């Protein structure tokens, strides 16, 4: 395998945003020999990826249900939805 300079920022983004499943498999597939730096760079990436995916799930659930909650909800529910969207409107 060849030793190439790795763009760790780009690789991190691909991993966190789900474009690649495993950094080690990605490096091997592209003919790059993983070395001791691989573990050092990727140590916290899994936690970041899990956090990102959890946030996406929350956003999806909110956007899926917010319209119904707003239509059927009371004044406090509507105020909560608008504040979650970053609005500063008075109801």
C-alpha positions in Angstrom: 0.0 0.0 0.0 1.1 3.6 -0.6 1.6 6.3 2.0 -0.2 9.4 0.9 -1.0 12.6 2.6 -4.5 12.4 3.9 -6.9 15.3 4.1 -8.2 14.6 7.6 -10.8 17.4 7.6 -12.4 16.1 4.4 -12.3 12.6 5.6 -13.8 13.5 8.9 -16.7 15.3 7.2 -17.4 12.3 4.9 -17.4 10.0 8.0 -19.6 12.2 10.2 -22.1 13.0 7.5 -22.4 9.3 6.6 -20.7 9.3 3.2 -18.4 6.5 4.4 -19.1 3.9 7.1 -15.6 3.1 8.2 -12.4 5.2 8.0 -10.1 2.2 8.1 -12.1 0.4 5.3 -12.1 3.6 3.3 -8.3 4.0 3.6 -7.7 0.4 2.7 -10.1 0.5 -0.3 -8.2 3.5 -1.7 -4.9 1.8 -1.2 -3.7 4.0 1.7 -1.9 2.2 4.5 -3.5 3.2 7.9 -0.8 4.2 10.4 -0.7 5.2 14.0 -2.2 8.6 13.1 -5.5 7.0 12.0 -6.6 6.2 15.5 -5.4 9.6 16.8 -7.4 11.5 14.2 -10.6 9.4 14.4 -10.9 8.9 18.2 -13.7 11.4 18.8 -15.3 11.2 15.3 -17.7 8.4 16.3 -19.2 10.5 19.1 -19.5 13.5 16.8 -21.2 11.3 14.2 -23.6 9.9 16.7 -24.4 13.4 18.0 -25.0 14.6 14.4 -27.3 11.7 13.6 -29.2 12.2 16.8 -29.7 15.9 15.9 -30.9 15.0 12.5 -33.4 12.6 14.0 -34.7 15.3 16.3 -35.0 17.8 13.4 -36.8 15.2 11.3 -39.3 14.4 14.1 -39.9 18.1 14.8 -40.5 19.0 11.1 -42.7 15.9 10.7 -45.0 16.8 13.6 -44.7 20.6 14.0 -47.4 21.4 11.5 -50.0 19.2 13.3 -48.9 20.5 16.7 -49.3 24.1 15.6 -52.7 23.5 14.0 -54.1 21.6 16.9 -52.2 23.1 19.8 -53.0 25.8 22.3 -51.3 29.1 22.6 -48.4 27.8 24.7 -47.7 25.0 22.2 -47.7 27.5 19.3 -45.3 29.8 21.2 -43.0 26.9 21.9 -42.9 25.9 18.3 -42.2 29.4 17.1 -39.4 29.8 19.7 -37.9 26.5 18.6 -37.8 28.0 15.1 -36.0 31.1 16.4 -38.9 33.4 16.0 -39.5 36.2 18.5 -43.2 36.6 17.6 -45.9 37.4 20.1 -49.1 35.4 19.9 
